[in-house]
Amino acid sequence: MVERVHIADREGDIYDLFDLPRRAGSHLLIRIDHNRCVEHKARYVWEAILQEPVLGERSVAVRQQANREARIALVSVRFLTLTIRPPHKQSGAGVSWQIILAQEQEAPDGVEPIEWLLATTLPVASFEDALVGIDDYSLRWLIERYHFGLKSGCQVEGLYLQTSDRLLRALAIYAIVAWRLLWLTYEARQTPAQACDRVLKTHEWQALYCAIHKTSTPPDQPPTLQQAVFWIARLGGFLGRKGDGYPGPKSIWQGLRRLDDIAATWLLLYPTSGSTYG
């Protein structure tokens, strides 16, 4: 059976959520916000997990934010199975959580160290199991960007369809669009020097180049993927100032919509330019 892991940040630290019955193959992975009471001599979850030995280390990618640079953090790893006591004035025997702590020991000066205290219903019986939980949680932000593409780019929340079947078919299409948008955004950051004809057809990158440079003569060779994505984002309103960094999915999505029209017109004017990839 395919397992589904529902990942949430600290706002998902809700006792009742763990106490609810779940479908088979469905699991939770949530970052803990509250230092909850537990069935342990240390009494609280933070104090209990810190009594466990460090079993190893793991490198995790820390995303860039407005006040910090992207970096690779080395975190120590602990794990423990604990029974969480019900909140005050709530009855019950408690729920069993697998607790994983990923803690950065030597963060750069002036940078807040990584401390991920995770609770999961997934089995965690070894160091390797704990690493799976840490790796899954590290993808949470990327998953949020995917959902952002669905909501803000594709605007799926604005769909007014009369039947669930139509809604499911629309979501199936938009899911592919949102995935491609996210892939294009981060592919340009990870492999910026590759030629853009890997992702854009010949008439698309030619039309893009000529629209940006206001010329009717495209170059013989396609530009790099990073340059092409920056130009697409410019069509979507990205200013590209010195402090703006990389364009995000929203401006790229808006630029791609404009590029579709520009490329279609280019193909009408120059049908011999072709429409195939590199």
C-alpha positions as CSV (number, residue, x, y, z in Angstrom):
1,M,0.0,0.0,0.0
2,V,1.3,3.5,-1.0
3,E,2.0,5.6,2.1
4,R,0.9,9.2,2.3
5,V,2.7,11.5,4.6
6,H,1.0,14.7,5.6
7,I,3.7,17.3,6.5
8,A,3.0,20.4,8.5
9,D,4.9,23.2,10.3
10,R,4.4,24.1,13.9
11,E,0.8,25.3,13.3
12,G,0.0,21.6,12.8
13,D,1.0,20.7,16.4
14,I,-2.5,19.8,17.5
15,Y,-3.0,16.9,19.9
16,D,-6.4,16.0,18.5
17,L,-4.9,15.6,15.0
18,F,-2.7,12.8,16.2
19,D,-5.6,11.3,18.2
20,L,-7.9,11.1,15.2
21,P,-8.3,7.8,13.3
22,R,-6.5,7.8,10.0
23,R,-6.9,5.9,6.8
24,A,-4.5,2.9,6.3
25,G,-1.2,4.1,4.8
26,S,-1.7,7.7,6.0
27,H,0.8,9.2,8.3
28,L,1.7,12.5,9.9
29,L,5.0,14.4,10.1
30,I,4.7,17.6,12.1
31,R,7.1,20.0,13.7
32,I,6.4,20.3,17.4
33,D,5.6,23.8,18.8
34,H,4.6,23.0,22.4
35,N,6.8,21.4,25.0
36,R,4.2,18.8,25.9
37,C,4.0,16.5,28.9
38,V,5.1,13.0,28.2
39,E,5.2,9.6,30.0
40,H,8.9,9.9,30.8
41,K,11.0,10.7,33.8
42,A,12.0,14.0,32.2
43,R,8.3,14.9,32.1
44,Y,8.5,17.1,28.9
45,V,9.2,16.2,25.3
46,W,12.2,18.5,24.8
47,E,13.9,17.4,28.0
48,A,13.3,13.8,27.2
49,I,14.7,13.8,23.7
50,L,17.8,15.7,24.8
51,Q,18.6,12.8,27.1
52,E,19.0,10.5,24.1
53,P,22.4,10.0,22.5
54,V,23.3,11.6,19.2
55,L,23.2,8.8,16.6
56,G,24.8,10.6,13.7
57,E,24.7,13.7,11.5
58,R,22.9,14.8,8.4
59,S,23.4,17.7,5.9
60,V,20.2,19.6,5.1
61,A,19.7,22.4,2.7
62,V,18.5,25.6,4.3
63,R,16.5,27.9,1.9
64,Q,17.3,31.5,1.4
65,Q,15.1,34.1,3.2
66,A,15.1,37.8,3.3
67,N,17.4,37.9,6.3
68,R,19.6,34.9,5.7
69,E,21.5,33.3,2.9
70,A,20.9,29.7,1.6
71,R,23.4,27.3,3.1
72,I,24.0,23.6,3.9
73,A,23.6,22.9,7.7
74,L,25.0,19.9,9.5
75,V,22.5,18.7,12.1
76,S,22.9,16.0,14.8
77,V,20.1,13.4,14.9
78,R,18.3,11.9,17.9
79,F,15.0,9.9,18.1
80,L,12.8,8.5,20.7
81,T,9.3,7.0,21.1
82,L,7.1,8.8,23.6
83,T,3.5,8.7,24.9
84,I,2.1,12.2,24.9
85,R,-0.3,13.0,27.7
86,P,-3.6,14.6,26.8
87,P,-3.9,18.4,27.3
88,H,-5.2,19.8,30.5
89,K,-8.9,18.9,31.2
90,Q,-8.9,16.4,28.3
91,S,-9.3,12.7,29.1
92,G,-7.6,9.7,27.4
93,A,-4.7,7.4,27.7
94,G,-2.4,9.6,25.5
95,V,-1.0,9.0,22.0
96,S,2.3,7.4,21.0
97,W,4.6,9.6,18.9
98,Q,7.9,9.0,17.3
99,I,10.1,12.0,18.1
100,I,13.0,13.1,15.9
101,L,15.3,16.0,16.8
102,A,17.6,17.5,14.1
103,Q,19.8,20.1,15.8
104,E,22.5,22.3,14.3
105,Q,25.5,22.5,16.6
106,E,27.8,25.0,14.8
107,A,25.7,27.6,13.0
108,P,27.5,30.5,11.3
109,D,27.9,33.7,13.5
110,G,24.7,35.7,13.6
111,V,22.6,32.9,12.2
112,E,19.9,31.1,14.1
113,P,20.7,27.4,14.3
114,I,18.4,24.8,12.9
115,E,16.3,23.0,15.5
116,W,13.6,20.7,14.1
117,L,11.7,18.8,16.7
118,L,9.5,16.5,14.7
119,A,6.6,14.2,15.7
120,T,5.5,11.4,13.3
121,T,3.3,8.4,13.2
122,L,5.8,6.7,10.8
123,P,7.9,3.9,12.4
124,V,11.3,5.2,13.5
125,A,13.4,2.3,14.8
126,S,16.8,3.2,13.4
127,F,19.0,6.1,12.5
128,E,18.1,5.6,8.8
129,D,14.4,5.8,9.7
130,A,15.0,9.1,11.4
131,L,16.9,10.4,8.4
132,V,13.8,9.7,6.2
133,G,11.7,11.9,8.5
134,I,14.3,14.7,8.4
135,D,14.6,14.5,4.6
136,D,10.8,14.5,4.2
137,Y,10.4,17.6,6.4
138,S,13.1,19.4,4.5
139,L,10.9,19.2,1.4
140,R,8.0,21.0,3.2
141,W,8.9,24.4,1.8
142,L,9.2,23.1,-1.7
143,I,5.7,21.5,-1.4
144,E,4.3,24.8,-0.2
145,R,5.7,26.5,-3.3
146,Y,4.0,23.9,-5.4
147,H,0.7,24.6,-3.6
148,F,1.4,28.3,-4.1
149,G,1.7,27.7,-7.8
150,L,-1.7,25.9,-7.8
151,K,-3.4,28.7,-5.9
152,S,-1.8,31.9,-7.1
153,G,-0.5,30.8,-10.5
154,C,-3.3,28.5,-11.7
155,Q,-5.9,30.1,-9.4
156,V,-7.6,26.8,-8.7
157,E,-9.5,28.3,-5.8
158,G,-11.3,30.5,-8.3
159,L,-12.7,27.5,-10.3
160,Y,-16.5,27.4,-10.4
161,L,-17.3,24.0,-11.8
162,Q,-20.6,22.3,-11.3
163,T,-19.5,18.7,-10.7
164,S,-16.7,17.0,-8.8
165,D,-15.7,15.1,-11.9
166,R,-15.0,18.4,-13.7
167,L,-13.1,19.7,-10.8
168,L,-10.9,16.6,-10.6
169,R,-10.2,16.8,-14.3
170,A,-9.2,20.5,-14.0
171,L,-7.0,19.7,-11.0
172,A,-5.2,16.9,-12.9
173,I,-4.3,19.4,-15.6
174,Y,-3.3,22.2,-13.3
175,A,-1.2,19.8,-11.2
176,I,1.0,19.2,-14.2
177,V,1.1,23.0,-15.0
178,A,2.1,23.8,-11.4
179,W,4.7,21.0,-11.4
180,R,6.3,22.3,-14.6
181,L,6.3,25.8,-13.3
182,L,8.1,24.8,-10.1
183,W,10.5,22.6,-12.0
184,L,11.4,25.4,-14.4
185,T,11.9,27.8,-11.5
186,Y,14.4,25.7,-9.7
187,E,16.0,24.0,-12.7
188,A,17.2,27.5,-13.7
189,R,18.8,28.0,-10.3
190,Q,20.4,24.5,-10.1
191,T,21.7,24.2,-13.7
192,P,21.8,27.8,-14.9
193,A,24.4,27.3,-17.7
194,Q,22.5,24.7,-19.7
195,A,20.9,25.7,-22.9
196,C,17.3,26.8,-22.7
197,D,16.3,24.6,-25.6
198,R,16.0,21.7,-23.2
199,V,12.7,23.2,-21.9
200,L,11.7,25.7,-24.6
201,K,10.9,24.9,-28.2
202,T,12.9,26.6,-31.0
203,H,10.2,29.1,-31.9
204,E,9.6,29.9,-28.2
205,W,13.2,30.9,-27.3
206,Q,13.6,32.8,-30.5
207,A,10.3,34.7,-29.9
208,L,11.4,35.3,-26.3
209,Y,14.8,36.7,-27.3
210,C,13.4,39.0,-30.0
211,A,10.6,40.3,-27.8
212,I,13.0,41.2,-25.0
213,H,15.7,42.7,-27.3
214,K,13.1,44.3,-29.7
215,T,14.7,42.7,-32.8
216,S,13.5,40.4,-35.5
217,T,16.8,38.5,-35.7
218,P,17.3,35.7,-33.1
219,P,20.8,34.4,-32.4
220,D,22.1,31.1,-33.9
221,Q,22.4,29.5,-30.5
222,P,19.9,29.4,-27.7
223,P,20.6,31.4,-24.5
224,T,21.2,29.8,-21.2
225,L,18.3,28.5,-19.2
226,Q,18.9,31.0,-16.4
227,Q,18.9,33.9,-18.8
228,A,15.7,32.7,-20.5
229,V,13.9,32.3,-17.2
230,F,14.9,35.8,-16.2
231,W,13.5,37.1,-19.5
232,I,10.3,35.1,-19.1
233,A,9.9,36.6,-15.6
234,R,10.4,40.1,-17.1
235,L,7.4,39.5,-19.3
236,G,5.6,38.7,-16.1
237,G,6.5,41.8,-14.3
238,F,9.8,40.8,-12.6
239,L,12.1,43.9,-12.5
240,G,15.4,42.1,-12.0
241,R,17.0,44.8,-9.8
242,K,20.2,44.1,-8.0
243,G,18.6,43.1,-4.8
244,D,15.7,41.2,-6.3
245,G,17.4,37.8,-6.4
246,Y,15.9,35.0,-8.5
247,P,12.4,35.3,-10.0
248,G,9.7,33.3,-8.3
249,P,7.0,31.0,-9.6
250,K,4.3,33.8,-9.8
251,S,6.3,36.1,-12.2
252,I,7.4,33.1,-14.3
253,W,3.9,31.9,-14.6
254,Q,2.6,35.3,-15.7
255,G,5.6,35.5,-18.1
256,L,4.9,32.1,-19.6
257,R,1.3,33.1,-20.3
258,R,2.5,36.1,-22.3
259,L,5.2,34.0,-24.0
260,D,2.6,31.6,-25.3
261,D,0.9,34.4,-27.2
262,I,4.2,35.9,-28.4
263,A,5.5,32.5,-29.6
264,A,2.3,31.6,-31.4
265,T,2.5,34.9,-33.3
266,W,6.2,34.3,-34.1
267,L,5.4,30.9,-35.5
268,L,2.8,32.5,-37.8
269,L,5.3,35.0,-39.1
270,Y,8.2,32.5,-39.3
271,P,6.7,29.0,-39.8
272,T,10.1,27.6,-40.8
273,S,11.6,28.3,-37.3
274,G,10.1,25.0,-36.2
275,S,8.5,24.0,-32.9
276,T,10.7,21.2,-31.6
277,Y,13.0,21.1,-28.6
278,G,16.8,21.6,-29.2
